Amino acid sequence: MQRDLPRARCWLQVDLAAVAHNLRLAQSMLRPDATLIAVLKADAYGLGSLPMARMLRRHGVNHFAVACLDEAFALREAVPDGWILCMGETLEGALEPAMAAGIRLTVGSWESAARVSRAAAQQGCTAYVHLKVDTGLHRIGAAPKEATALGERIALLPNICLEGVYTHLALHNKASDEAQHAAFLAVLADLRRREIPVPMAHVLDSIGLVRYPAWQHQAVRVGALLWGNAPRGFQRAEEVRPTVRFCARVARVCLVPAGQYIGYDDDHPLERDTLVATLTAGYADGYPRSMSGIGAVEIRGKRARCLGLICMDQMMVDVTDTPGVQPGEEAVLLGGGISLTEYARIGNLNRNECTAVIGKRVPRIYME
């Protein structure tokens, strides 16, 4: 979604050049025989999956992954000829349109594989599936001791092509990650020993790519790194460019006497006469309520601390030390001098969460 900036009460500004730079950085870390799968789940972590897919497609990316079929169907409009993997389990009733759209499906059990086979037979088509192996994350997938036999059975099902096998690291520590990868390698070896081809094996996400570059196999699923979230401990972190600025407008500025309370907060009276600016963004827009009283925004390049509780649609900040602030001015909530890492730390958020929760009513403004 994109609207004219002058009409926006708040907006998320996305730097397409920064995304393209981060894509080149990720590609520089890949082996020549490894494919980059761009992860566009959760609306590309809040940046907008369709514009991001179109931009990535212009830069040569043709493999994409999402979390659910609704995301896959929407993405198909942006990349009609793109390769799209749905990483969540697909329930009966949604299989036929998924196959018609050429979506790759994840299966993690015999029941789900059989459902896909029946639906493909009814459609008279071939379903391309990826077997998910649960090596230790314990979210979805087949246990390693069951995965080989399951893969063998899937390979025999009519109207199914076992295109890939994958897992996801829990990333607890190196020892547990190595144990997960060893379990995955054992499954791959068993499948190949039984002469079951596995054209595409994939294990790594953005963090895994940084920590274990030798485990790339045939593909790597890259999401957070593209959107400016540098994995912790990444030696080239300074090369990762921030991609977003979350901004709002000043709606009102007023002087509030000491002793008064701001908004719904009745526990923290003002300690001094305070110049209070009301901003046109709140928790419904994705600015977290956990920032109440401790977060800060930037106005005219200076910090302004959040006052009171963050409201659904508005928030108040202290601009006493930035005199002259006027209604209509821009306040930067995230970006500029407020880094993703600082924002997440203050709000007690996961860094991916910071942008993923920015609401649909916040227009995305794309800067070439």
Protein Blocks (a to p, Z undefined) as FASTA:
>chain_A
ZZdfklpmbdcdddfklmmmmmmmmmmmpcfkbccdddfehhinonopklmmmmmmmnop
abdcdfbfklmmmmmmmmmmbccddfbdcdehjlmmmmmnopacddfbfklmmmmmmmmm
mnopacdddddddfknopgccdfklmmmmmmmmmmpghiacfbccdddeklammlmmmmm
mmmmmmmmmmmmnopacfbacfbdfklmmmmmmlnmmbccdfklmnopacehiaklmmpc
cfbdcddddfbdcdddehiaehjbfkbccfbdcddddddbdfknopafklgokaccdeeh
iacddehjddfkbccddfklmghiaghiacdfbgcjlcfklmmmmnopafklmmmmpcfk
lccdddZZ
